Amino acid sequence: QVQLVDSGGGLVQSGGSLRLSCAASGRTFSSYAMGWFRQAPGQEREFVAGINWNGGSTRYADSVKGRFTVSRDNAKNTVYLQMTSLKPEDTAVYYCAVGRGADYGLNDFARGGCEYWGQGTQVTVSS
């Protein structure tokens, strides 16, 4: 059974940093795009960051470019999101996700083409 476990969320002041982790089990995703989405209260889930299978290509939402960094460790079947210079508008539940397969790239992932989702971790940024 595939399971994605998100962790690392919490409460942080504006300008602070957090590092999210997502450990996958039950299957190896070394050939899949992985990354993060978020959903704020009353809003739709939105793409945040994605990384291709070998880490050679990344993609970010305009709102987080230059502040967030996505990375992965295929040996650990884990994807990370380093968040810096956090703003109150970054407050949301963050979900890690795995793409639909080796034939699908970051563009598909960023459009929500995801096969598996984590349970979410809350990030709250106070002003």
Helices and strands as residue ranges (DSSP letters): E 3-7, E 10-13, E 18-25, E 34-39, E 46-51, E 58-60, E 68-73, E 78-83, G 88-90, E 92-99, H 106-110, E 114-117, E 121-126
